[in-house]
């Protein structure tokens, strides 16, 4: 599939991943194509299944949300697993559901304001599906290292910026509804967003600017189907020991420097890093595992990897966030 992409296509993908709200005219000036040519190429990338949508990377901590991850091993009949998947797809706080081959079968991510909210979800989930859950473990995201979309073909790659302020953002219910719409389609035109929210497009523009400047919106980006580009995606779990501040910083910098790592975070439950890596061959995966183990042998206890076979759900700002974050009685 990558043979179908020329250097202009890759540059267009790069700019869309850095800011999916960038105009086609602006991309045209950057890549030296006409606006119509850019539009044609983007539509072609969508039709080929390389771009599957546009979404927003949001700083949950500024909204008072915590991100939780659950790893599941199932002992399921097909119908019961189908019931579970349906429950997770429709749950208003679940953001990601991935299927794996390996030690774990499913990864679930969700956002909650408090540990009690997460405990309530987990209690209900276990009660509904205790007959098919073999074992599970949970992780709270202590620190995000990296959130990217494109693999190694691109020369440049910007790292996810650190939050501009640790204080909660001053937002209202309209901002939250706007974030929800932008999560569904971060490239939506202003007039379309204005119509859905019942406000003027000038107000939408001002609110988007405020969300960016406050650090709530980290990036508007494109969702890239790496399988369509010839990549396999693996999740790697690195269990650590005796991690000093310097050791953790060195490992974080190393991970951020690897252009084929798409997503990584440190768990708050125990010293474990979970990361997603895109590779074209098993030798690339093995090379990475050998290099990181050799470089950080003093702190890496073990490495486990799982092959991602299906992304069942990917909605980073579901409608449930609008309800759980904003309560008029608290404002």
C-alpha positions in Angstrom: 0.0 0.0 0.0 2.9 2.4 0.8 4.0 2.1 -2.9 0.8 4.0 -3.8 1.9 7.0 -1.7 4.4 9.5 -3.1 6.3 12.1 -1.1 3.4 14.6 -1.5 1.0 12.2 0.0 3.3 11.6 3.0 3.7 15.3 3.5 -0.1 15.8 3.4 -0.5 13.1 6.0 2.1 14.7 8.1 0.4 18.1 8.1 -3.1 16.6 8.8 -1.6 14.7 11.8 -0.1 17.8 13.1 -3.3 19.8 12.7 -6.3 18.3 11.0 -8.1 21.7 11.0 -5.4 23.2 8.7 -7.0 24.4 5.4 -6.4 22.6 2.2 -5.1 25.9 0.8 -2.5 26.1 3.5 -1.4 22.5 2.9 -1.1 23.3 -0.8 1.3 26.1 -0.1 3.4 23.9 2.2 3.6 21.0 -0.2 3.5 23.0 -3.5 0.2 21.8 -4.8 -3.0 23.5 -5.7 -5.9 23.4 -3.2 -7.9 21.2 -5.6 -5.0 18.7 -5.8 -4.7 18.6 -2.0 -8.5 18.0 -1.7 -8.3 15.2 -4.3 -5.4 13.5 -2.6 -7.0 13.7 0.9 -10.3 12.2 -0.5 -8.2 9.4 -2.2 -6.4 8.6 1.1 -9.8 8.4 2.8 -11.3 6.2 0.1 -8.2 3.9 0.3 -8.8 3.5 4.0 -5.6 5.1 5.0 -7.3 8.0 6.8 -10.2 6.7 8.8 -11.2 9.9 10.4 -10.2 13.0 12.3 -10.2 13.4 16.0 -8.9 15.4 19.0 -6.2 14.6 21.5 -7.4 16.1 24.8 -5.6 16.8 28.1 -7.9 14.9 30.4 -6.2 16.1 33.6 -7.2 19.7 32.8 -10.8 18.6 32.7 -10.6 16.7 36.0 -10.6 13.3 34.4 -8.3 10.3 35.1 -7.5 7.7 32.4 -7.9 4.1 33.4 -6.8 1.0 31.5 -8.1 -2.6 32.0 -6.4 -5.7 30.5 -8.6 -8.7 30.2 -8.1 -12.4 29.5 -11.4 -14.0 28.5 -12.8 -17.5 28.6 -15.7 -16.7 26.4 -18.3 -18.3 24.1 -18.7 -16.1 21.0 -22.2 -14.9 22.0 -21.1 -13.8 25.4 -18.1 -12.0 24.1 -20.4 -10.3 21.6 -22.5 -9.1 24.5 -19.5 -7.7 26.3 -18.3 -5.9 23.2 -21.7 -4.4 22.7 -21.7 -3.2 26.3 -18.3 -1.6 25.9 -19.2 0.0 22.6 -22.2 1.7 24.1 -20.8 2.7 27.5 -20.6 6.5 27.7 -17.2 6.6 29.4 -15.3 4.0 27.5 -12.9 5.5 25.0 -10.8 2.6 23.5 -11.4 -1.1 23.1 -8.6 -3.1 21.4 -8.3 -6.8 20.7 -5.0 -8.7 21.0 -3.4 -12.0 20.4 -1.2 -13.0 23.4 -1.4 -13.1 27.1 -4.3 -10.6 27.1 -7.3 -10.6 24.8 -8.8 -7.1 25.3 -7.6 -3.7 26.4 -10.2 -1.2 27.6 -9.6 2.5 28.3 -12.1 4.8 30.0 -12.2 8.2 31.7 -13.6 8.9 35.2 -13.5 11.8 37.5 -12.8 9.8 40.7 -11.5 6.3 41.7 -15.0 5.7 43.0 -16.5 6.2 39.6 -14.0 3.7 38.2 -14.7 1.3 41.0 -18.4 1.5 40.2 -17.7 0.8 36.5 -15.5 -2.2 37.3 -17.9 -3.6 39.8 -20.8 -3.4 37.3 -18.6 -4.8 34.5 -17.4 -7.7 36.6 -21.0 -8.5 37.7 -22.3 -8.6 34.2 -19.5 -10.7 32.7 -17.9 -12.6 35.6 -18.7 -15.9 33.7 -16.3 -15.0 30.9 -13.6 -12.9 32.6 -10.7 -15.2 33.4 -8.3 -12.6 34.9 -7.8 -8.9 34.6 -5.5 -6.1 35.8 -5.9 -2.3 35.9 -3.7 0.6 35.3 -4.1 4.3 35.9 -2.2 6.6 33.6 0.3 8.4 35.7 2.0 10.2 32.8 1.6 10.1 29.1 4.8 10.0 27.2 3.7 10.1 23.6 0.6 10.2 21.4 1.3 10.1 17.6 -0.3 8.6 14.5 2.2 8.3 11.7 5.0 5.7 11.5 8.7 6.0 10.5 8.5 7.1 6.9 8.3 10.7 7.9 11.6 12.5 8.7 10.0 15.0 11.2 7.9 14.2 14.2 6.8 16.6 17.0 6.4 15.3 20.5 3.2 15.7 22.5 3.6 19.0 24.4 3.4 19.1 28.2 0.4 20.7 29.8 0.7 24.4 30.0 -0.9 24.5 33.4 -1.7 21.9 36.1 -4.8 23.9 37.1 -8.3 22.7 35.9 -9.4 24.6 32.8 -12.3 27.1 33.0 -14.8 25.6 30.6 -18.6 25.3 30.4 -21.0 22.8 29.0 -20.9 24.3 25.5 -17.1 23.8 25.5 -17.6 20.1 26.4 -20.2 19.6 23.7 -17.7 21.2 21.2 -15.0 18.9 22.4 -17.3 15.9 21.8 -18.1 17.1 18.3 -14.4 17.7 17.5 -13.6 14.3 18.8 -16.0 12.8 16.2 -14.6 15.0 13.4 -11.8 17.4 14.3 -11.8 18.7 10.7 -15.5 19.7 10.7 -16.0 23.2 9.3 -17.0 26.0 11.7 -20.5 26.5 10.2 -21.3 22.8 10.8 -20.1 22.9 14.4 -22.1 26.1 14.9 -25.3 24.6 13.6 -24.9 21.5 15.9 -24.2 23.6 19.0 -26.7 26.4 18.2 -24.1 29.2 18.4 -22.4 31.4 15.7 -19.4 30.2 13.8 -17.4 33.2 15.2 -18.2 31.9 18.7 -17.1 28.4 17.7 -13.8 29.8 16.3 -13.2 31.7 19.6 -13.9 28.7 21.7 -11.6 26.5 19.7 -8.8 29.1 20.1 -9.4 29.2 23.8 -9.3 25.4 24.1 -6.0 25.3 22.3 -4.4 28.1 24.2 -5.5 26.6 27.6 -3.9 23.3 26.7 -7.2 21.4 26.9 -6.7 20.5 23.2 -3.3 19.1 22.7 -3.8 18.4 19.0 -6.3 18.1 16.2 -5.1 15.1 14.2 -6.0 12.4 11.6 -6.6 8.8 12.5 -4.3 6.7 10.3 -5.0 3.0 9.7 -1.5 1.6 10.0 -2.5 -1.8 8.6 -3.4 -0.1 5.3 0.2 1.1 5.2 1.7 -2.3 5.7 2.3 -2.1 9.5 1.5 -4.4 12.3 0.8 -2.8 15.7 2.0 -4.4 19.0 1.5 -3.4 22.5 4.6 -3.8 24.7 4.6 -3.9 28.5 7.8 -3.0 30.2 8.0 -4.0 33.9 10.6 -1.8 35.7 12.5 -1.9 39.0 14.6 0.6 41.0 13.5 3.4 38.8 15.2 6.7 39.8 14.0 10.0 38.4 17.1 10.1 36.1 16.4 6.5 34.9 12.8 7.2 34.2 13.6 10.4 32.4 16.2 8.6 30.2 13.7 5.9 29.3 11.0 8.4 28.5 13.4 10.3 26.2 14.4 7.1 24.5 10.8 6.2 23.9 9.9 9.6 22.6 12.9 9.4 20.1 11.5 6.2 18.5 9.5 7.3 15.6 7.6 4.0 15.3 6.1 4.3 18.8 2.6 5.6 18.6 1.5 5.8 22.2 3.1 5.3 25.6 2.2 5.9 29.2 3.5 5.1 32.7 1.2 3.2 35.0 0.4 4.5 38.5 -0.3 1.1 39.9 3.2 -0.2 39.5 6.4 0.7 37.6 5.1 -0.5 34.2 5.2 1.3 30.8 2.6 0.4 28.2 3.4 1.4 24.6 2.1 0.8 21.1 4.7 0.3 18.3 4.2 0.0 14.6 6.5 -2.3 12.6 6.6 -3.9 9.2 8.5 -7.1 10.2 9.0 -9.2 13.3 12.8 -8.4 13.0 12.0 -4.7 13.6 10.1 -5.6 16.7 12.9 -7.8 17.9 15.5 -5.2 17.2 13.6 -2.6 19.3 13.2 -5.1 22.2 16.9 -5.9 22.2 18.0 -2.3 22.0 15.7 -1.0 24.8 16.7 -4.0 27.0 20.4 -3.5 26.5 20.2 0.3 27.1 18.1 0.0 30.2 19.0 -3.4 31.5 19.4 -2.0 35.1 15.7 -1.0 35.3 13.8 -3.3 32.9 12.7 -6.5 34.6 10.7 -8.0 31.8 9.2 -7.4 28.4 5.9 -8.7 27.1 4.3 -8.0 23.7 0.8 -8.5 22.2 -0.3 -8.3 18.6 -3.1 -5.8 18.1 -5.6 -7.5 15.7 -8.6 -5.1 15.9 -9.5 -1.7 17.2 -13.1 -2.2 18.3 -13.7 1.3 19.6 -11.8 4.6 19.4 -13.7 7.6 20.8 -11.4 9.8 22.9 -14.1 12.2 24.0 -17.4 10.2 24.2 -20.7 11.8 25.1 -20.5 10.5 28.6 -17.7 13.0 29.3 -20.0 15.9 28.8 -22.3 14.7 31.5 -19.7 13.5 34.0 -17.4 16.5 33.8 -20.0 19.3 33.9 -22.6 19.5 36.6 -24.4 22.8 37.0 -24.6 22.3 40.8 -20.9 22.3 41.0 -20.3 25.5 39.0 
